[in-house]
Each structure stands twice: as C-alpha cells, then as structure tokens.
Amino acid sequence: PLHNLAHPCRLHDDCIMVMIPDPYKALGLPHSASEKQIKTSYRKLALNLHPDRLVRTNATEQERKDAAKKFAAIQAAYDLLSDLNKK
C-alpha cells in the first residue's frame, strides 16, 4: 500500500501529522479513478469536512479536532494523487 506522511499546515504549532495508507480510499475512490474524479471528490469532501464550517455550529472541541484530522487526510490524499511525480 501507498503511504504518505503529510503535514497539512506549516503555520500553526498544533498541526496534525497524518498517515494515509490508501489515498484513494481516503477520497472514496477506486484505484482506477481519473484526475477529474479525484479533483471532484476532493472538492466535495473538502467543502463538507472543512474545520472552519464547524465554527458556525455548536461543535465540541473533540468534533473540531476530528474534523481537522479528516480534512488533513483528504488534503494529503489529494496532494499525493494530484502530483504525478508522487503518484
């Protein structure tokens, strides 16, 4: 399996390191997915899982941390799959 250690943000001390065993699975895609499918899936998930969306809700601190981890995982998966040299 493909492994990627991603650091989603270099600006904050509390950033999350994410290990992605299968970037296709993180994006909910088959291994035969096209570049367009990868991009579409990433954008859809990013809109739904972005941690800033939880600021407007009554989300708990744990829910916010979980959302940040999920968002970091899909971001790292997309970064890996969208770069042909890393893919």
C-alpha positions in Angstrom: 0.0 0.0 0.0 0.9 3.6 -0.6 2.0 5.6 2.4 2.2 9.3 2.8 3.1 11.3 5.8 1.6 14.8 5.2 1.9 17.9 7.2 -1.2 20.0 6.3 -0.1 23.3 7.6 3.3 24.8 8.5 1.9 28.0 10.1 0.5 26.5 13.4 2.1 24.7 16.3 -1.0 22.4 16.7 -0.9 21.0 13.1 -1.8 17.4 12.6 0.5 14.8 11.1 -1.5 12.3 9.0 -0.6 8.9 7.8 -2.6 7.9 4.7 -2.4 4.1 4.0 -4.6 4.4 0.8 -5.2 7.9 -0.6 -7.9 6.6 -3.0 -9.8 5.2 0.0 -9.5 8.5 1.8 -11.2 10.2 -1.1 -13.7 7.4 -1.5 -12.5 6.4 -5.0 -11.4 3.3 -6.8 -7.8 2.9 -7.9 -8.9 3.4 -11.5 -10.2 7.0 -10.8 -9.4 9.7 -13.3 -7.8 13.0 -12.5 -11.2 14.7 -12.8 -12.8 12.2 -10.4 -10.0 12.8 -7.9 -10.4 16.5 -8.1 -14.2 16.4 -7.9 -14.2 14.0 -4.9 -11.6 16.1 -3.1 -13.6 19.4 -3.5 -16.8 17.8 -2.4 -15.2 16.3 0.7 -13.2 19.5 1.5 -16.4 21.6 1.5 -18.2 19.2 3.8 -15.2 18.5 6.2 -13.5 21.8 6.4 -12.9 22.6 10.1 -14.0 26.3 9.7 -17.5 25.1 8.9 -17.8 23.8 12.4 -17.1 27.2 13.9 -20.6 28.2 12.9 -22.1 25.2 14.7 -22.2 24.1 18.3 -19.5 21.5 17.7 -17.4 20.3 20.6 -13.7 20.7 20.7 -13.3 16.9 20.0 -15.6 17.2 17.0 -13.4 20.0 15.7 -10.2 18.0 16.2 -11.8 15.0 14.4 -12.9 17.2 11.5 -9.3 18.7 11.3 -7.9 15.2 11.1 -10.3 14.1 8.4 -9.7 17.3 6.5 -5.9 16.8 6.7 -6.3 13.2 5.5 -8.2 14.2 2.4 -5.9 17.1 1.7 -2.9 14.9 1.9 -4.5 12.3 -0.2 -5.3 14.9 -2.9 -1.8 16.3 -2.7 -0.4 12.9 -3.3 -2.8 11.9 -6.1 -2.7 15.2 -7.9 1.1 15.2 -8.2 2.1 12.8 -11.0 5.6 12.5 -9.6 4.3 11.3 -6.2 1.5 9.1 -7.6 
